[in-house]
Amino acid sequence: MQADKTLTIKTQEVVLPNPQQWVLLYADYLFGFAVTRLNDENLAKDLVQETFLAALEKIDLFKGESSEKTWLTAILKNKVIDVYRKNASAFTKNILVKEALQDQADFFETSDGHWNPVHWPKEFGVENQEPLLNKEFNQILQKCMQKLPALWSVVFTMKHMDDEPTDLICSTLKVSPANFWVIIHRTKLNLRACLQKNWI
């Protein structure tokens, strides 16, 4: 006679958020996330506070499908994008596309978008030291980004820091694809010049 088989169903235990620990565990990380995207410490602090408040209001929606940190970061990221969207209409978008395309032809290969050998950036001396982790380099990069026109900084940040798709950036900021690529190339040129002047 065959023994009875017991069917065991495993249920995933949802770890509930713990708002009392949010400031201690995540405030510094969230502040760093926001300030690198906005270049405005006061606004970054405000958005972190707003993130915690929004999370409290939506705490019942937390399903435990991601970590608490990931969930809070997603809320903050949406708030940063809201800032971009709100300010987009105030940014200057009247870019001389023909002139910028000439810049692109002078500095970049038309086939793949890489630098022309003549205009190849000089080494910064941190190539083998994880430059994104180099504090001094990051400080200079942030200062260089602060000198960019606001729209350029936002587009560059969304594309190269947040890895947002081009179509989302264009729709969020109401920028045409042609202007988007103009902004990206002009930003590269400006950042290169600024970094070479201030870092080297």
C-alpha positions as CSV (number, residue, x, y, z in Angstrom):
1,M,0.0,0.0,0.0
2,Q,1.4,3.4,-1.1
3,A,2.0,5.9,1.7
4,D,0.0,9.1,1.6
5,K,1.8,12.0,0.0
6,T,1.5,15.4,1.7
7,L,1.5,18.4,-0.6
8,T,3.4,21.3,0.9
9,I,2.7,24.7,-0.5
10,K,5.4,27.3,0.3
11,T,4.2,30.8,0.6
12,Q,6.6,33.8,0.2
13,E,6.8,35.8,3.4
14,V,6.4,39.5,2.7
15,V,8.7,41.7,4.7
16,L,6.8,44.7,5.7
17,P,8.4,48.2,5.4
18,N,9.7,49.7,8.6
19,P,9.3,53.5,8.4
20,Q,11.0,54.1,11.7
21,Q,14.3,53.0,10.2
22,W,14.0,54.7,6.8
23,V,16.0,57.9,7.8
24,L,18.7,55.9,9.4
25,L,19.1,53.3,6.7
26,Y,18.3,55.2,3.5
27,A,18.4,59.0,3.8
28,D,22.1,59.3,2.9
29,Y,21.8,57.0,-0.1
30,L,18.6,58.7,-1.4
31,F,20.1,62.2,-0.9
32,G,23.2,61.1,-2.9
33,F,21.0,59.7,-5.6
34,A,19.0,63.0,-5.9
35,V,21.8,65.5,-5.6
36,T,23.8,63.8,-8.4
37,R,20.8,64.2,-10.7
38,L,19.7,67.7,-9.7
39,N,22.9,69.5,-8.6
40,D,20.9,71.2,-5.9
41,E,21.3,70.1,-2.3
42,N,18.3,71.8,-0.9
43,L,16.0,70.4,-3.6
44,A,17.5,67.0,-3.1
45,K,16.8,67.1,0.7
46,D,13.2,68.2,-0.1
47,L,12.7,65.3,-2.5
48,V,14.0,62.8,0.0
49,Q,11.5,64.1,2.6
50,E,8.7,64.0,0.0
51,T,9.8,60.4,-0.9
52,F,9.4,59.3,2.7
53,L,6.0,61.0,3.0
54,A,4.8,59.5,-0.3
55,A,6.0,56.0,0.8
56,L,4.1,56.4,4.1
57,E,1.0,57.2,2.2
58,K,1.5,54.3,-0.2
59,I,2.8,51.8,2.4
60,D,-0.2,49.5,1.8
61,L,0.8,49.1,-1.8
62,F,4.2,47.7,-0.9
63,K,4.1,44.1,-2.1
64,G,7.6,43.0,-1.1
65,E,8.5,42.3,-4.8
66,S,11.6,44.4,-4.4
67,S,13.6,45.5,-1.4
68,E,12.6,48.5,0.7
69,K,15.6,50.5,-0.7
70,T,14.6,49.7,-4.3
71,W,11.0,50.7,-3.6
72,L,12.0,54.0,-2.0
73,T,14.5,54.7,-4.8
74,A,11.8,54.2,-7.4
75,I,9.5,56.7,-5.7
76,L,12.4,59.2,-5.5
77,K,13.3,58.6,-9.2
78,N,9.7,59.5,-10.2
79,K,9.9,62.7,-8.2
80,V,13.2,63.6,-9.9
81,I,11.6,63.0,-13.3
82,D,8.6,65.2,-12.2
83,V,11.1,68.0,-11.5
84,Y,12.6,67.5,-14.9
85,R,9.2,67.6,-16.5
86,K,8.0,70.6,-14.5
87,N,11.1,72.6,-15.5
88,A,11.3,71.4,-19.1
89,S,9.0,74.1,-20.4
90,A,11.2,76.8,-18.8
91,F,14.4,75.4,-20.4
92,T,15.7,76.9,-23.7
93,K,15.2,74.5,-26.5
94,N,15.9,76.7,-29.5
95,I,19.0,74.9,-30.6
96,L,20.7,75.7,-33.9
97,V,20.6,72.2,-35.2
98,K,22.6,72.9,-38.4
99,E,25.4,74.5,-36.3
100,A,25.4,71.6,-33.9
101,L,25.5,69.0,-36.6
102,Q,28.6,70.7,-37.9
103,D,30.1,70.5,-34.5
104,Q,29.3,66.8,-34.5
105,A,30.9,66.3,-37.9
106,D,34.1,68.1,-36.7
107,F,34.4,66.2,-33.4
108,F,32.7,62.8,-34.0
109,E,32.8,60.0,-36.5
110,T,29.5,60.1,-38.4
111,S,29.3,56.3,-38.6
112,D,29.5,55.4,-34.9
113,G,29.4,58.6,-32.9
114,H,32.9,58.1,-31.4
115,W,35.5,60.9,-31.2
116,N,37.5,61.7,-34.4
117,P,41.2,60.8,-33.7
118,V,42.3,64.4,-34.0
119,H,39.9,65.5,-31.2
120,W,40.3,62.4,-29.0
121,P,40.1,63.5,-25.4
122,K,43.4,63.4,-23.4
123,E,43.7,60.8,-20.6
124,F,42.6,62.2,-17.3
125,G,45.0,60.1,-15.3
126,V,42.3,58.1,-13.5
127,E,41.4,55.6,-16.2
128,N,42.7,52.7,-14.1
129,Q,41.4,53.9,-10.8
130,E,37.6,53.6,-11.3
131,P,37.0,57.4,-12.0
132,L,33.4,57.2,-11.0
133,L,34.5,56.2,-7.6
134,N,37.2,58.8,-7.4
135,K,35.8,61.5,-5.1
136,E,37.9,64.4,-6.4
137,F,37.1,63.6,-10.0
138,N,33.4,63.4,-9.2
139,Q,33.5,66.7,-7.5
140,I,35.0,68.4,-10.6
141,L,32.6,66.5,-12.8
142,Q,29.6,67.8,-10.7
143,K,31.0,71.4,-11.0
144,C,31.4,71.0,-14.7
145,M,27.8,69.7,-15.0
146,Q,26.6,72.7,-13.0
147,K,28.0,75.0,-15.7
148,L,25.9,73.3,-18.4
149,P,22.6,74.8,-19.5
150,A,19.9,73.2,-17.3
151,L,18.3,71.2,-20.1
152,W,21.6,69.8,-21.2
153,S,22.4,68.6,-17.7
154,V,19.0,66.9,-17.4
155,V,19.2,65.2,-20.7
156,F,22.8,64.0,-20.0
157,T,21.9,62.8,-16.5
158,M,18.8,60.9,-17.7
159,K,20.7,59.2,-20.6
160,H,24.1,58.4,-19.0
161,M,23.3,58.1,-15.3
162,D,19.8,56.7,-15.2
163,D,20.1,54.8,-18.5
164,E,16.7,56.0,-19.6
165,P,15.6,55.2,-23.2
166,T,15.8,58.1,-25.6
167,D,12.1,58.1,-26.4
168,L,11.2,58.4,-22.7
169,I,13.6,61.3,-22.3
170,C,12.2,63.1,-25.4
171,S,8.6,62.6,-24.3
172,T,9.3,63.6,-20.7
173,L,11.2,66.8,-21.6
174,K,9.3,67.5,-24.8
175,V,12.5,67.5,-26.8
176,S,12.6,66.3,-30.4
177,P,14.9,63.4,-31.3
178,A,17.1,65.7,-33.4
179,N,17.5,68.2,-30.5
180,F,18.1,65.4,-28.1
181,W,21.2,64.2,-30.1
182,V,22.4,67.8,-30.5
183,I,22.2,68.3,-26.7
184,I,24.1,65.0,-26.1
185,H,26.9,65.9,-28.4
186,R,27.2,69.5,-27.2
187,T,27.2,68.3,-23.6
188,K,30.1,65.9,-24.4
189,L,32.1,68.7,-25.9
190,N,31.5,71.0,-23.0
191,L,32.2,68.4,-20.4
192,R,35.4,67.3,-22.2
193,A,36.7,70.9,-22.3
194,C,35.8,71.6,-18.7
195,L,37.3,68.4,-17.3
196,Q,40.5,68.8,-19.3
197,K,40.8,72.4,-18.0
198,N,40.0,71.7,-14.4
199,W,41.3,68.1,-13.9
200,I,44.4,67.9,-15.9
